[in-house]
Amino acid sequence: MAKTGYHRADRVADQIRMEVADILMRKIKDPRVQSVTVTDVKLTSDLRLARVFVTTMGTKEEERNVFAGLAQASGFVRGELGRRLSLRYLPEIVFAEDISGPRGDRVLKLLDDLHVDTEAEGESSEEQASS
């Protein structure tokens, strides 16, 4: 049997990502958890641990409150997943901060700044050449 590169853990992780996002949006009543976006799920190959990456909008204090609410709701989320998914073993759910968004924003800002600097240098060298 040939390996395709898309393993069962990847398919289950995608399903968990969609279900957790739906659970957080529709079932959780905790106001701390309302501004959360599920960005990715990394699942161990034995399907025992699911690391759910989320992003939040707000200050560091609000972010701490969100993760406290998520930690408190993880048992409920796992129970809901058990009702929705047909798995022999339901993975333990661990919520983690997704830092790829802010990191990507920072890289884009640095690239924009670099682009503006090179345009300014190009204009000043054109002015010197025409003088």
N, C-alpha and C positions, 0 to 999 in steps of 0.2 A: 504494500500500500504506500503510495507516494504522499509525502508531506506537502501541504499546500501553503503553509506559512500562517494560516488562520486557524488557530487551535480552539478547542472547546472552551477553554478558559476565556478567550477573547469574546466568543459569542455570548457566554454567560455574563461576562462583565458588561457588555453592551445592554443586555436585557436588564441587569441590575441597575445600570445608570438610568435607563428610562423609567423603571418602576420606582426607584428612590426619588427621582425628580417629581414624579406624579404624587407619591405619598407626601413629600414635603409640601407640595403645592396645595393638595386637596384635603389631606387628613390631619396634619399637624396643626393644632390650634394655638401653639405657643407663639406669641407675638415676636419673640426674639429670633425665630427661625423663618420669618416671612420673606426676608430679603436675601435668600440664598439661591445660588445657581449651581447645579451639579455639572461639573465640567468633564470629569473622567472617573473611571473606576479601574483600579489595578487589582487583579485577582490572582492569588497564588495558584500555581499549577495544580495543586491538590484541592482547590476550591474551598479551602477552609477559612481564608481571611480575605475580606474585600476592603480595600482602602479607597474610600469615596472622597474624591477631591472636589472641593466647593470653593466658590468665590463669593465674597460679600462686598457690599458697598457701605462704607461708613468709616468711622474712626477706629482706632485700635481698641478703645474701650467697648464700642459696639461689637467689634469683631470677637472680643473675648466673651461677650454675652451670647453671641450667636453660637460659638463653639460649646459654651456651657449648655445651652439649650439643645444642641445637637447631641451632646454626650448623654443628656438626660433622656432624649427621645430615641436613642439608638436601639434599645430593647423593643420599643413599639415598632420602629421601622423594620427590624428583623422579623418580628411576628407578622407584620403585613406582607413582607416578602415571602414568608413561608406559605401564606395563603394564596399568593399570586404565582409562585414559581414551583415547578415540579422537580425538586432536587432531592437527592438522597440525604445530603448533608447541607444544611443552610450555613453559609459563611458568616463568621463574626464580622460585624460592621464597625469600621473605624473611620471617623471623619477626619480629613486633613485639609489644610489650606492649600489651594492651588496658587502657586506664586508665578506661574507662567504668564498670566495676563499682565500683571504689573511689570514683570521683567520685559515682556515684549513691548509694552508701552514705552519703557525707558529706552530700549534699543531704537525704536522708531523715532523718539525725540532726539536721541544722539545723532541718528542719520539725517534727520531734518536740519539740525544745527550745523552739521558738517556740510550739507548741501548749500545752506545759506552762506556759510563762510567761503566756500569755493566760488559761489556766484559773486560775492563781494570782491574777492581777489581778482576775478576775471574782469570785472568792471573797472577796477582801479588800474589794472595793467593796460586796458584799452585806452583809458584817459591819458596815461603816460605816453603811450605810443603815438597818439594823435597830437600831442603837444610839441 
